[in-house]
Amino acid sequence: MNVFRTAAVLLPLTCLVAQTPPPKPAPNPAGTPIPTVQSEIIQPQAGELPKVDPDKVILSVGTEKLTAGEFARIIETLPENVRGQARGAGRRQLAEGLIKIKLLAQEARKVKADQDPMYNIQKAYQIDNLLAVFFINNYLLTAKIDDAEAHKYYEAHKGEYERAKARHILIRMQGSPVPLRPGQKELSDAEALAKSQEIRKKLAAGADFAALAKEESDDSGSGANGGDLGTFGHGQMVPAFDQTAFSLPIGQLSEPVKTQFGYHIIKVEERTSKTLEEMRPEIGKKLRPDLAQKYIAELRKQVGVTVDESLFAPK
């Protein structure tokens, strides 16, 4: 359910605050680029309204006036993830949006558009819809997530909360998107595999992983740090790398793992997983839509709903 989709006034306002897309992350030779949060919804930005007397009129459109307090309350009705920007850098755009709405609404009343039967049908639907959305959102704020349901969800998605800390040494082969190091020979697939196997033998014999990574790894970013990739979660690395990183025993060396970047020798230093209690707030967000559907289903049983299937049945 898109909470604000059908709110006739709120939808234009949420679209008025400019969105600057975040920069794309640099490719990670160990896998796919680390995901960044980038949605169609405007991301929150720090912002605070200036300290103004709430009764002060801050804009007027004809005879209609809007006070600072009313403006602040309008912001509070916006989706949570746009409020910060609406209070800060986006407040002028929000004000301009309100002006457009007021101008058009005033003109509509002048020509009696508010007496059009189609308008009144839409108004009745929108009022019911807005009230329903307001009610269910408030219900979900206080609705309790069943412990058994939370535990069931956690067990089914436990892997998603697991994180690994690892190092790797990458040996690129011909066709790899990783740039060839200055003075380095282009290796065929077979040559790259042979070189990675030789490096693994040195490591197994006691060679220092970090030192060899600095010397031999074709991933210049992690290589300079001894092959250290830091901590990452499932899905942040390409599939073959991901599978190895989350199955290889801690402290052991992997056999050469082939990806589109080349051959990787991987050493996992640590794996951790968040507990149910740590994940409970996030699990709650995941389960709340189901709570809404269950609540609506119960209301449907209590009230009684009939549908003329001759009209709604598929052809």
C-alpha positions as CSV (number, residue, x, y, z in Angstrom):
1,M,0.0,0.0,0.0
2,N,1.4,3.3,-1.1
3,V,0.2,5.4,1.9
4,F,0.4,8.8,0.2
5,R,-0.5,7.9,-3.4
6,T,-4.1,8.9,-3.2
7,A,-3.8,11.8,-0.9
8,A,-4.7,14.6,-3.3
9,V,-2.9,17.4,-1.5
10,L,0.1,15.5,-0.1
11,L,1.3,13.8,-3.3
12,P,2.2,17.1,-5.1
13,L,3.9,18.4,-2.0
14,T,6.2,15.3,-1.6
15,C,7.2,15.7,-5.3
16,L,8.2,19.3,-4.9
17,V,11.4,18.7,-2.8
18,A,14.3,18.3,-5.2
19,Q,16.2,15.0,-5.1
20,T,19.9,14.7,-5.9
21,P,20.8,11.1,-6.6
22,P,23.7,9.8,-4.6
23,P,27.0,9.2,-6.5
24,K,27.5,5.7,-7.9
25,P,30.0,3.6,-5.9
26,A,33.2,2.6,-7.6
27,P,33.3,-1.0,-8.8
28,N,34.5,-3.5,-6.2
29,P,36.9,-6.0,-7.9
30,A,35.9,-8.6,-5.3
31,G,32.3,-8.4,-6.3
32,T,29.5,-6.2,-7.2
33,P,29.4,-2.5,-6.1
34,I,28.4,-2.2,-2.5
35,P,24.7,-1.2,-2.6
36,T,23.7,2.3,-1.7
37,V,20.3,3.4,-0.6
38,Q,18.7,5.1,-3.6
39,S,15.0,5.0,-3.9
40,E,12.4,7.0,-5.7
41,I,11.3,8.4,-2.4
42,I,13.3,11.5,-1.4
43,Q,15.9,10.6,1.2
44,P,15.9,12.5,4.5
45,Q,18.3,15.4,5.0
46,A,19.0,17.3,8.1
47,G,16.8,20.3,8.4
48,E,15.2,22.5,10.9
49,L,12.6,25.3,10.6
50,P,13.7,28.7,11.7
51,K,12.4,29.8,15.1
52,V,9.4,31.9,14.2
53,D,6.2,32.9,16.1
54,P,3.7,30.2,15.1
55,D,1.0,32.8,14.6
56,K,3.1,34.8,12.2
57,V,1.7,34.8,8.6
58,I,4.4,33.5,6.4
59,L,2.6,33.5,3.0
60,S,-0.8,34.6,1.6
61,V,-2.6,33.7,-1.6
62,G,-5.4,36.2,-2.2
63,T,-7.3,36.3,1.0
64,E,-6.0,33.0,2.3
65,K,-3.2,33.2,4.8
66,L,-0.8,30.5,6.2
67,T,0.9,30.9,9.5
68,A,4.3,29.4,10.5
69,G,2.5,27.0,12.9
70,E,0.2,25.8,10.1
71,F,3.2,25.3,7.8
72,A,5.0,23.3,10.4
73,R,1.9,21.1,10.9
74,I,1.7,20.5,7.1
75,I,5.2,19.3,7.2
76,E,4.3,16.8,9.9
77,T,1.7,15.2,7.6
78,L,4.3,14.5,5.0
79,P,6.1,11.0,4.8
80,E,8.7,10.7,7.5
81,N,11.5,10.4,5.0
82,V,10.9,13.8,3.4
83,R,10.2,15.9,6.5
84,G,13.8,16.8,7.2
85,Q,14.3,18.2,3.7
86,A,11.0,20.0,3.8
87,R,12.1,21.7,7.0
88,G,15.4,22.6,5.5
89,A,16.6,23.2,2.0
90,G,13.2,22.1,0.5
91,R,10.9,24.4,2.4
92,R,10.8,27.1,-0.3
93,Q,9.8,24.5,-2.9
94,L,7.2,23.2,-0.5
95,A,5.8,26.7,-0.1
96,E,5.7,27.2,-3.8
97,G,3.8,24.0,-4.2
98,L,1.3,25.1,-1.6
99,I,0.9,28.4,-3.5
100,K,0.1,26.5,-6.8
101,I,-2.4,24.3,-5.0
102,K,-4.2,27.3,-3.4
103,L,-4.2,29.3,-6.7
104,L,-5.7,26.5,-8.6
105,A,-8.2,25.6,-5.9
106,Q,-9.4,29.2,-5.6
107,E,-9.9,29.4,-9.4
108,A,-11.7,26.1,-9.3
109,R,-14.2,27.4,-6.8
110,K,-14.7,30.6,-8.8
111,V,-15.9,28.5,-11.8
112,K,-17.8,26.2,-9.4
113,A,-15.7,23.1,-10.3
114,D,-16.3,22.0,-6.7
115,Q,-20.0,21.5,-7.7
116,D,-19.2,19.1,-10.5
117,P,-20.7,15.6,-9.7
118,M,-17.5,13.9,-10.8
119,Y,-15.5,16.1,-8.4
120,N,-17.8,15.1,-5.5
121,I,-17.5,11.4,-6.3
122,Q,-13.7,11.8,-6.2
123,K,-13.9,13.8,-3.0
124,A,-15.9,11.2,-1.3
125,Y,-13.5,8.5,-2.3
126,Q,-10.5,10.5,-1.3
127,I,-11.9,11.4,2.1
128,D,-12.6,7.7,2.9
129,N,-9.2,6.7,1.5
130,L,-7.3,9.3,3.5
131,L,-9.1,8.4,6.7
132,A,-8.5,4.7,6.1
133,V,-4.7,5.3,5.6
134,F,-4.5,7.6,8.6
135,F,-6.3,5.0,10.8
136,I,-4.3,1.9,9.6
137,N,-1.0,3.8,10.0
138,N,-1.9,4.7,13.6
139,Y,-3.0,1.1,14.3
140,L,0.4,-0.2,13.0
141,L,2.3,2.2,15.3
142,T,0.9,0.4,18.3
143,A,0.2,-3.1,17.0
144,K,2.4,-5.7,18.7
145,I,4.4,-8.1,16.5
146,D,3.9,-11.7,17.7
147,D,7.1,-13.1,19.2
148,A,6.5,-16.4,17.4
149,E,6.1,-14.7,14.0
150,A,9.2,-12.6,14.6
151,H,11.2,-15.7,15.5
152,K,9.9,-17.5,12.5
153,Y,10.9,-14.7,10.2
154,Y,14.3,-14.4,11.8
155,E,15.1,-18.1,11.3
156,A,13.9,-18.0,7.7
157,H,16.1,-14.9,6.9
158,K,19.0,-15.4,9.3
159,G,21.5,-15.5,6.5
160,E,20.6,-12.0,5.5
161,Y,21.9,-10.7,8.8
162,E,25.2,-12.5,8.6
163,R,28.4,-10.5,7.8
164,A,31.9,-11.6,6.9
165,K,35.3,-10.0,7.3
166,A,37.8,-11.2,4.7
167,R,40.9,-10.7,2.7
168,H,41.7,-11.8,-0.8
169,I,44.4,-11.9,-3.4
170,L,43.1,-11.4,-7.0
171,I,45.0,-12.6,-10.0
172,R,43.4,-11.1,-13.1
173,M,43.2,-12.9,-16.5
174,Q,42.6,-11.8,-20.0
175,G,39.2,-10.1,-20.4
176,S,39.0,-9.0,-16.7
177,P,37.4,-5.5,-16.2
178,V,40.2,-4.9,-13.6
179,P,42.9,-2.6,-15.1
180,L,46.2,-4.3,-15.9
181,R,48.9,-3.1,-13.5
182,P,51.8,-1.1,-15.1
183,G,54.4,-3.4,-16.5
184,Q,52.3,-6.5,-15.8
185,K,52.0,-9.3,-18.4
186,E,48.5,-10.1,-19.7
187,L,47.7,-13.6,-18.4
188,S,45.6,-16.2,-20.1
189,D,43.0,-18.0,-18.0
190,A,45.2,-21.0,-17.5
191,E,48.2,-18.8,-16.6
192,A,46.2,-16.8,-14.1
193,L,44.9,-20.1,-12.5
194,A,48.4,-21.5,-12.3
195,K,49.7,-18.3,-10.7
196,S,46.9,-18.2,-8.1
197,Q,47.7,-21.9,-7.2
198,E,51.3,-21.1,-6.8
199,I,50.5,-18.1,-4.5
200,R,48.2,-20.4,-2.4
201,K,51.0,-22.9,-2.0
202,K,53.2,-20.1,-0.6
203,L,50.5,-19.0,1.8
204,A,49.9,-22.6,2.9
205,A,53.6,-22.9,3.6
206,G,53.4,-19.9,6.0
207,A,53.9,-16.8,3.8
208,D,52.3,-13.6,5.1
209,F,48.9,-13.1,3.5
210,A,49.0,-9.3,3.8
211,A,52.5,-9.0,2.3
212,L,51.7,-11.2,-0.6
213,A,48.5,-9.3,-1.3
214,K,50.4,-6.0,-1.5
215,E,52.9,-7.6,-3.8
216,E,50.7,-9.8,-6.0
217,S,47.0,-8.8,-5.9
218,D,45.6,-7.1,-9.0
219,D,42.9,-5.5,-6.8
220,S,44.9,-2.4,-6.2
221,G,42.4,-1.0,-3.7
222,S,42.4,-3.9,-1.3
223,G,45.9,-5.0,-2.2
224,A,47.4,-1.8,-0.8
225,N,45.7,-2.8,2.5
226,G,47.0,-6.3,2.6
227,G,43.9,-7.7,0.7
228,D,41.6,-6.4,3.4
229,L,38.0,-6.1,2.1
230,G,36.5,-5.0,5.4
231,T,33.1,-6.3,6.5
232,F,30.3,-7.1,4.0
233,G,27.0,-8.8,3.9
234,H,25.3,-11.4,1.7
235,G,24.8,-10.2,-1.9
236,Q,27.5,-7.5,-1.8
237,M,30.0,-9.7,-3.7
238,V,29.6,-11.6,-6.9
239,P,27.9,-15.0,-6.4
240,A,31.0,-17.3,-6.5
241,F,32.9,-15.0,-4.1
242,D,29.8,-14.6,-1.8
243,Q,29.3,-18.4,-1.6
244,T,32.9,-19.0,-0.6
245,A,33.1,-16.1,1.9
246,F,30.0,-17.4,3.8
247,S,30.9,-21.1,3.8
248,L,34.7,-21.2,4.1
249,P,35.9,-22.1,7.7
250,I,37.3,-19.1,9.5
251,G,41.1,-18.8,9.0
252,Q,41.4,-21.3,6.2
253,L,42.5,-20.5,2.7
254,S,40.1,-21.1,-0.2
255,E,41.1,-22.8,-3.4
256,P,41.3,-20.3,-6.3
257,V,37.7,-19.0,-6.9
258,K,37.0,-17.8,-10.4
259,T,34.9,-14.8,-11.1
260,Q,34.7,-12.4,-14.1
261,F,37.5,-10.4,-12.4
262,G,40.0,-13.3,-12.2
263,Y,41.0,-15.8,-9.6
264,H,40.6,-15.0,-5.9
265,I,42.3,-16.6,-3.0
266,I,40.1,-15.8,0.0
267,K,40.7,-15.9,3.7
268,V,37.8,-15.3,6.0
269,E,38.8,-13.7,9.3
270,E,35.5,-13.4,11.0
271,R,31.7,-14.0,10.5
272,T,29.1,-12.5,12.7
273,S,25.3,-12.6,12.7
274,K,22.9,-10.2,14.4
275,T,20.6,-11.6,17.1
276,L,16.9,-11.7,17.0
277,E,16.8,-8.8,19.5
278,E,19.1,-6.7,17.4
279,M,17.0,-7.3,14.3
280,R,13.6,-7.0,16.0
281,P,13.0,-3.3,14.9
282,E,13.8,-4.2,11.3
283,I,11.8,-7.4,11.4
284,G,8.9,-5.4,12.8
285,K,9.0,-3.1,9.7
286,K,9.0,-6.2,7.4
287,L,6.0,-7.8,9.2
288,R,3.8,-4.7,9.7
289,P,2.3,-4.9,6.1
290,D,1.2,-8.5,7.0
291,L,-0.4,-7.2,10.2
292,A,-2.4,-4.7,8.2
293,Q,-3.6,-7.4,5.8
294,K,-4.6,-9.6,8.7
295,Y,-6.4,-6.8,10.4
296,I,-8.4,-6.0,7.3
297,A,-9.2,-9.7,6.8
298,E,-10.6,-9.8,10.4
299,L,-12.7,-6.6,9.7
300,R,-14.0,-8.2,6.5
301,K,-15.2,-11.2,8.5
302,Q,-16.8,-9.1,11.2
303,V,-18.6,-6.7,8.9
304,G,-19.5,-9.0,6.1
305,V,-18.6,-8.2,2.4
306,T,-20.5,-9.4,-0.6
307,V,-19.3,-9.1,-4.2
308,D,-21.3,-9.7,-7.4
309,E,-19.0,-12.2,-9.1
310,S,-20.9,-11.9,-12.3
311,L,-19.4,-8.4,-12.6
312,F,-15.9,-9.0,-11.3
313,A,-15.2,-12.6,-12.4
314,P,-12.4,-12.8,-15.0
315,K,-13.4,-13.4,-18.6
